[in-house]
Amino acid sequence: MLLSRLQPFEWIVASRFLREGSMQSLFITVGVAIGVAVIVFMSALLQGLQANLVKRVLTAQPHIQILPPKEKVRIQHGQDGALHADQVQAPLQRLKSIDQWQAVLSLLRTMPDVRVASPAVTGSTFIMRGAASRSLSLTAVNLAVYQQIVNLSDKIVAGQARLGTNDILIGTELAADMGVGVGDKLLLQSATGASNHFVIAGILDLGNKGANQRSGFVSLHSGQSLLGYPGGVTSIDITVQDVYAAEEVAQRIQAQTHLQADSWIKNNAQFFSAVKSQSLANTAIRFFVGLSVAFGIASVLVVSVVQRSKEIGILRAMGISRGQVMRIFLLQGGLLGLGGAVVGCALGILSLQLWLLIALTPEGTPMFAVTTDIWMLSGALALATLSGLLAALAPAMRAARLDPVVAIRG
């Protein structure tokens, strides 16, 4: 009784109306709860799926790769001095070192959006052992820094992630094709004619058969000597703070350094388009669920206004204002939305836990991580409550416009 006395008048009347129409209130609360549960479940599921897909894509590549600028087209003129279209030749794009790469690297490391920047040398070589030979896409890196971009230690299936002067890491398919294992020696020969013997320190599974067939890693100094780039690098690999802002960061880097900056978004345009489509689908689901919740609450409150027209008329005759009548019905809508949202969040979290128990890989682990953060739950609560308030607006205005005399007469 004391709590009721302390409540404002609008709260007392709103809660009484809800209690009197308990069955209606229960059904609409359940409807709101189901809608919010769908929003929580689908949002968390799609976020987890997107995060898993992006993680898989980025585990074997940097967010941004800095390359030397491409060779420009050389324009040839005829003997008469005129330009002939058939004489415009596209130059051969030769792999070359980045000019003053140390200064560029220092600049990149000072940028707030950049987490890690690692220099690298890449090139094609032949790997030989006895009569067997294979082409190899060789990457030379400073392992301690490169590990922060692509964690090679997590991809080791035999040996260890170590890159000394004569160490090499190769893919599983290449090791099987060459019939080699950890500790075996291989001869690498580059296009320049330089060659060197390397010892297999570890065998990698890069998660892709093609990459496992042609990929190898050596130390930066060894790669510079073998590939003919003494003291130079052919690329700088970068990770950024926000993976979805990689293209914007790449454009800023390109504008400042005048080098070619390719982001993972640009290199995986179709994949990124699919990720954006999933986000749009999630937004559409939220919109239509919120719309159905709003119409459900509105229909209940419209009926409530009709059923309680005499009571509203008596209250108006007793002196309550139109604004108080509006607030009574707005409170009902807000309380229905909030109550259903609280129950819906609990149902959504329970559904996610059941999903993690049911959707398992053959190894018995969850297919991908699914988490519910406080911001997502807060957003669902706010959406349902706002939908309730907006849905109650029209019935509230109708109730406020009732003439007391007409309402009492019925």
N, C-alpha and C positions, 0 to 999 in steps of 0.2 A: 504493500500500500504506500509506503514511504517513497519508493522508487517512482510509482505512478504520479504522486503529487509533485515530484521534482521534474517530471517530464513536461515539455511545452505542450500546449493544447493541441497543436497539429499532430504531434507524435501520438498522443493518447487516442485521438479519433482515428488516425490512420491505422494504428495497430489494432484497434477495435474492429474496424471494417475488415481487416485481413483475417482476424480470428473468426468473425461471423461467417465469412465466406471461406472457411477453412479448406473445403474440397477444391474450390477454384484455386486458392493460393497454393495448395499442395501440387496440383497438376501443373500449374505454370512454373512453379519452382523446379519441379522435375524436368520440365521441358527446357528451362534455362540451363539446368545442370548438365543435361545431355549435350546441349549446344556448346557450352564452355568446355566440357570434357573432350569433345571432338576438336575444338580449337587447340587446346593444350596438347592433346595426343598428336595431332597432325603437325603442329608447329615444331614440337620437339623431334618428331620422327624425321621431318624434312630437313631440319637443321643438322641433325646427326648424320643423315645421309649425305648432305652437301659437304659437311666437314670431312667425312670419311673419303668422299671422292676427291676433294681438293688435296687432302693429305696424301692420297695415293699418287696423284699426279705430280705433286711437288717433292716427293721423297727422293726422286732421282734427277731433279733439275733445279737450277736456281730460280728465284723469282724474276730476276732481270739479268741479262747478259750484255755486257758492254763489248762492242767489237769495233775494229777500225772502220772508218767511213769507206763506202764503196767507191770504186774507180768511176770517174765521170766519163760520159760519152765524149769521144774525141770527134770533133766536127771537121770533115775534110772538104776542101773547096776544089772545084775543077780548075783546069788551066785558064778558063776565062774569069776565074775569081768568084763564080756563082756557086751556091750551095746546092748539092744534088742529094735528094733524099736517099737514093740507093747507095750513096757513099758515106752515110753516117753509120759508124761501126760501134757496136757495143763492146767495151773493153773486157778482157779476161779478168775475172775477179780473183786475184791472187791473195792467198792467205799471207798476211804480213803482221808485223809487230805494231802495237799501239805506241804512238809517239809520246815520249815523256810519261810513260805509264805510272811511274812512281808518284808524280805530281797529281795525276788523275786519281790514283788510289787514295792519296792523302785527302783530296777534295771530297771524294765519296764518303770517306770515313767520318768527315765532319758534318755530313748532312743528317738532320734529325730523323728523317724517315728511313735511313739505311741502318740495318742492324749489323750485317757482316759483309765485307767485301774481300774477295779472295782472287788473286791473280792466277792465271792458268795459261798453259801452252797446249794447243791441240794440233793434231796432224795425223796423217795416214802413214802406216808402216806395214812391213811384212814381218810376220813372226815365223820363225823357222826352227825346226827340230828334226835333224836327220833329213829324210826325203820329204817330210811333211811341211807344208807352208800354208799360212792363212793371212788374209788381210786383217789389220788391227787398227781400230780407231783409238789412238793413244791420247790420254789426257795427263798432263804433268801438273801437279799441284803441290802446294804447301799443305801437307796432310793436317797439321794441327788447326789451321784456319779453315780448310775446306770441309773438315768434319762438322763444322757448325752450319754448313749449308746442306751438304749431303752426308749423312752419317754412315760412312762406309763400314764402321764397326758393327752396325746392326745388320748388315747384309753379308757378313762373313759366314760361310758355311764350313770352311776348313782353313786352318792356319790362323793368322792374325792380321789386323789392319796395321801394317808397318811399311813405311816407304823410306828405306835407307838408300844409299847411293846406287846400289845394284839390285834393289828390290822391285818387284812388280806384282800388281794385283790383277787377276784376270777373271772373266766370267765363267760360270759353270759349264755352259755349252762349249765354249772354246777349249776349256781344259779337257772335256770329254773327247772332242774332235781330235785334239793333239795327243791324247793319251798321256797327260802329264798330271802331276799332283804337287802338293806343297814340297818345296825343297829342290824341285827339278830346275834345270837351267834351260833358258830359251835365248835364241839369237834374234835380235830385232834390227831391221835394216830400214832406213828412211829413204824417201825419194831423192835426197841429196847424195846418197851413197854411203852415208855414215852408218856405222853399225856398233852394237854393243851387246854383251851378254848380261842377262838378268836372271835372278833367282826368284822363283815364285814364292812370295811370302804369304799369300792368302788367295782363296778362291771366293768369288762374290756371286750372290744371287740378286740381280738388280730388278727382279720382278717382271722381266720381259725377255722372251727367248731371243729376239733379235739383238737386244743389248748384251745379253750374256754370250752371244756368239762373236761379237766384234769389239767389245770394250776392254780396255786395259788402263791401269793407272801406274805412273811412276812419279818419282820426286821431281820437283820443279827444276832443279839444277840439271838432273840427268836428262829430262825432256828438252831443256833448252839446248844442250849440247847435241843430242841425237837428232833433233828436228831442225837444227840450223838457226836457232834464235838465241845466240849468246847474249845474256843480259836482258832479253826482251820477253814479252808475253803477247799472246794473240787474243786474249779475252780477259775480262774481269767479271767474275760471278758475284751476284749480290742477292741477299735476302733483305726484305723490308719489314717494317713493323706491321703493316696492314696488307695482306696478300691481295685483297680486292682493290687496293689503290695502286697496284704495281704499275699499271699502264700510265697513270698520271705522274708517278715518280719517274718513270722511264722517259717521258716527254720532257720533264724538267731537266733531267740529267743530259739528255740529248741537246737541249737548248744551251746548257751551260758549257758542255765539253765539246760540242760539235762532233761527237762520235755516234755510232749507231748503237741504240739502246733498245733491245728486244725484250719485252716482258712476257711472262708465261701466259698472260691473257691474250696477247697478240699471237703467240705461237700455238695456242690451243683455242682458237676462236670458236670453233663449233662446240667444244666442251663447255666453254664459258657461257655460250648462248643457252645451252641446256640447263646450266645452273641458274641463270636468270629466269628461264621459263618456270623452273620449279618454284622460285621465289614468288613469281606472279601467281602461280597456282595456289600457293599458300595464302597469299593476300586475298584472292578470290574466295577461297574457302571461308576465311574469317568474315568477309563482307556478307556473304549469303547466310552464314550461320547467324551473324549478328542481326541481319534483316529478319530472319525467321523468329528470333528471340523477341525482337521489337514488336512484330505483328502479334505474337502470342500474348505479350503483356498488354498491348493496346486493346485486343479483343476482350480480355478479362476485365479491364478497367472500364471499357464502354458499357459492358453488361452491369458492372457495379454501379455506375452512374444512374442507369435506368432503374435498377432495383432500389437504390437508396435516394431517389429523387425527393421523397417526402421528408426523409431525415435531413437532407441537405436544405430543403425549404425551411424546416423548423430551426435549424442552426442559423440560417440567414436571418430568419425573423427574430432570433434571440440576439442578433447584433454582430455576428462574425462577418468579416469582410470577404469580398471576392478573392482577395489575395490569399487569405487563410484557407478558403475552399480549394484554391489551386494548389497550395502547398500540401494539403492533405493528400490529394491524389498523386502529386509528384513524389511525395514520400512513399506512397504505396508502390509506385513503379520502381523507385530506387531500391527499396527494401526487397522487392521480388527479384530484381536483377542481381543485387549484391548477395542475397541468400542463395540463389541458384548458382552464382559464380563460385562461392565458397565450396559448395557441395561438388560442383563441376570440376574444380581444380583438384580436389581429393580423388574424384573418379578418374581424371586424366592421369594423375601420377600413378594410381593403382594399375591402370591399363598399360602404362609404359613398363611397369615392373613385370606384369604378365608377359608383355611382348619380349622383354629380355630373357625370360625363362623359356619362351616357346621358339622364337626365331634364333636358332643356333646354327653354327657352322658344323661341318662333319667332325671337327675336333672337339665340339661341345662348348665352344666359346660364343658369346654374342656376335652377331654379324657385324655390328658396328656400335660404337658407344652412343648412348642416348642420355642426355642430361636435361634437367629442368632448372633453369635459373630463376632468380627472384624477379628479374625484369619481365620475363615472359609471363609468369603467374600474375604479377601486378598489372601487366597489360590486359590480360584476360579479365581480371576483376574490374578494371576501369572500363573496358569495352562493354561488359554486361551491364554494369551500373549505369553507364551513359545511355545504353540502348533502352534500359528501363525508364530512365528519366525522359528521354525523347518520346518513347512510346506513350508515356503518361501525359504528355503535353496536350494533345488534342482532347482526350477525355476530361482533363483538368479544366481546360478552357470552357468546355461544354457545361461542366458542373458549375463553374463560376458564373456563367451567363443565365442560369436558371432563375426565373422569377419566383420569389418566395411564395407568393399567393397561389400562383398556378401550380407550383410543385406540391404544396400542401393539399390542394384540392384534388391532385392526381390527374 
